[in-house]
Amino acid sequence: MNLFKQFWKSLYSPKDIARFRFQGIGKTILFLFFLAIISLIPVIIQVTQLGSTLFDEGEQLLQNELPSFEVQDGSLNASNEEPVTVTRSDLTVIVDDSGTIEANDLIGEANTLALLQEEAVFSFGPQIQQYPYSMFTGINFSTDGLTDLLSSLDGAKGILYFFIFFVMYVISTGFLFIKVLLFSALGLFIARILERKLSYRHSFRITAYSLTLPTVFFTIFSLIGSTIPAGSLINWLVTSIMIYLSIKEIPVKKNVS
């Protein structure tokens, strides 16, 4: 069965997921790389839109509409006393060095860049990316510095996008593998309760394919810009249920008398 058929079957068939436990580990790892790509689709779209607006209108925003600012010793210093919010096209920019706004306050905000007291935060609807200013060592993180940076990078947008997406893909894949490793242990526990014979390597394969449904579910909701309350809890719950149903499809081990 090819990768795309496995993907389709994994959305609704615990019985097929149980059968996939006998396939080679290389095919399972390839499937996880494929799932990582699926999960990044909403972020790739939003980052591209955000980048397009930044390059097209960033200099105008920095020079004429946002308060002047500069990062010193890892903290933002801005000329405004209150948070300032500017919305242009598909981008909302917030400058707040007072600590009034925190990263979690931005969850659910679409295409928002916030320069907060200690970090820069990108919000893509249900997801946020946080970057402490200490990460930008060697960059003049100020109004004039970022204006010059945008101007110099305009001709290298393609390379910049590739680098950003590559880093995000590596991080996403890493978290996905960690999740599979953790839930594989849960699979062994479930198998013991259900009295099914299951090795860790087989549990790893079942877990990998059990991630398909929650991954697609949350990808679709991210694409439409919806935020799911207690999303992480629901994600883990759906994954656990799929693992349980798949292990339940394994024949009960026979007692030899």
Salt bridges, closest charged atoms under 4 A:
ASP16 OD1 - ARG19 NH1 3.59
GLU57 OE1 - ARG88 NE 3.14
GLU65 OE2 - ARG88 NH1 2.14
